[in-house]
């Protein structure tokens, strides 16, 4: 979640209440059990002093997103967008990269298919 601010000065009260105004408490109460939320990371931008950039960012890490429950997650995100009109909200998925050995193994099997030649 990204949040912009027109006030570029430090606000201790705002930052101490981040769990409320960012919606982190709501996310925790609605998604914690099913999606195994492991971490909330709250960031405050210090530089540059540009109002076009996000002043605050909240990242929520979920570890149990599957094809069977992803539509529930996306529905929740859309409801949160509508009910809390401030901020920017999206869902990202971390892609696992193939290991070097898996890539080499794939190239070697491709080599067998094409008579010992691999086009890289």
Buried (B, 14 or more C-beta within 10 A) or exposed (E): BBBBBEEEEEEEEBEEEBBEBBBBEBBBEBBEEBBEBEEBEBEBBEEEEEEEEBBBBBEBEBEEBEEEBEEBBEEBBEEBBEEBEEBEBEEEEEEEEEEEEEEEEEEEEEEEEEEEEEEE
